[in-house]
């Protein structure tokens, strides 16, 4: 019975080992300067919005902000290279609706929409108790904002900067440590 459990864990571990380098290399290829970044999947207006939103979701504190570790660039590249055509179309439509909503509600010039406006947008439009829209129907603004939040957090956690400076980093993986997480890492999760 213990052999079966070990084989299951080896299989899961192999899946993580195979998938993780692809995502990490995709994130590491996003090393452009935020000021000169031109989105490939998103429009320039959508790039402004997504950069502002991820910085509201993951602001600069004693850790870097999402835009400082190139989360918007990763999300743009991920949407362009990984999402299937149907999901890309759903996202583009929802982003068009979101940008139109921001322009009519806050300011026609997106560069003049401030942090408080984006916080208000998230407070009023990102609904948690609403069921997700089925894939055959258009994505709502709430679905899009929840998707951006989920993607931003995941991209942030796998970025090289966060992995080496914020999370507990072990440059030689594979060692097995047994003990209290608080004693081993100061309560920090290990980076991949």
N, C-alpha and C positions, 0 to 999 in steps of 0.2 A: 504494500500500500504506500509506503514512503517513497518507493521508486516512481510511482505514478505521479505523486505530488511533485517530486523533483523534475520529472519530465515536463509537467505542465508549466512549472516555473521557468524552465529552460526555454520552452517555446515562447512564453510571454516576453522573457528577456531578449530573445532573438528578435522578436517583432519590434521592440523598442530600439534595439541596436540598429536595425535596418532602417526604421523610419526617422529616427532622430537626426542622423547626419544630413539627410536631405533637407529637413526644415532648418537646421542650424546653418547649413551652407547658404540657403536662400536668405536667411536673415543677415548673415555676414556679408553677403554681396550687396547689401543695402548700406553702404558706408558713405553715401553722398552727403554733402553739406545741405542742411535743411533750407538755407537761404537760396540755394541754386537748384533745388530739386524741382524737376518737372515730372508730374505724374504720367504714367504710361496708360493705366487703365482708367483712372479717374480724370475728370476735367480739372482745369486749374482751380475753378471755384470749389469743386468737391475736395480738392487737395487742401484748400484753406480751411474748409469746414472740418475735415477729418483730423487735421493737425490740431485745430482748436479743441475738438471733442476729446481726443486722446490725452491732451494736456490737462483737461478738466478731470478726466477719469483718473489719470496717474500724474498728478502735479509734482513739481520739484519740491522736495523737502530735504531731508538729509540724504536722500537718494536722488538720482537723476530723473528728470521728467521723461515721459514717453517719447517726446520728439527729440530729446537729446540722445536717445539710444536708437533712433531711426525706426520707430514703430510705424509711423505713417508710410514710410517707404516700403517696409516689409509688407504691410497690408495691401498696398498698391500692387506690388510685385506678386503677392500671393493670389490676389483676385485675378490678375492678368494671366498668370501661368498655371494655376492649380484648379480654380473653379471651372465647372463645365459651362457651356454656352448658356444653357437655360438659367442657371444660377447667376451668371454674369448679367444677363438681361434683367432678371428680377431685381438685382442690386442696383443696376443703372437706373431703372425706373423709380425705385424707392428713393435713390439719392436725388433724382430730379425733383421728386415731390418734396423731399426734405429741404433742398436749397430754395425752392419756390416758397415754402412755408417760412423759412428764415427771412427771406427777402421781404415778404409781405408783413410779417409780424414784427421784425426788429429793424432792419435797415436794408435798403436795396444794394448798398455797397458792403460786401461781405467783410472787407478789411476793417470796417468801422463797427462791426458787431463785437461787443465786448464780452468779457468773461462772465459777467452777471447774466447777460442775455443767453449765453450757452448753458449756464446752470439752470436758468428758468426753463429753457427748452428741455433739458434732461428731466427736470422735476415734473413737467407737465406732459411730456410725450412718451417717456420711457416707462411703460406700464409692466409690472411684474406679474399681475394676476390674470393677464390676458393670455389666452392660449395662442400658441404660435400659428401663423397662417400656413395652411397646407402649401406644398411646393407648386401645385398647379394654379394657385391664385397669386395675385400681386402681393408683394411684401409691404407691410404697413410701416409707417415711420417708427412705431414702437419696436417692431421686429428688427428693423435696420439698426436702431440705436442699441438694442440688446446684443445684436451681432457684432457691432463695433466694439462694445464693451468687452465681450468675451474674447474677441480677436486681439484687442489691445493688451489685455492682461496676459494672454498666452504668449504673444510676441515679446512682451516686456520680460517675462520670466525666462525665455530662452535666448535673450540677447547676450552677447559676449560680455559686455560691460556689467550687466546685472549679475550674470553668472559668476564673474570673477571678483566683483567688489561688494555686492550686496548679499548674495547667498553664500553659504559655506562652500568653499571651493577646494577641491582636492585634485591637484594636477596629475596625480597618478591614480586613476580609478581602479577599482577592483578590490581594494582592501576592505575587509569586513570588520566593522567596529560594533561592539556590543556594549551598550551602556545607555545612560540617560542622555537624551538629545540636548538638554540644557547644559550638561557637563561637556559633551563632545563638541558642540558647535555654538554654544551660547544661545540656543533656541532657534537657530536659523536652519532652514531646509537646505539640503544639498543641491547644488546645481548639477545639471546633466553633463 
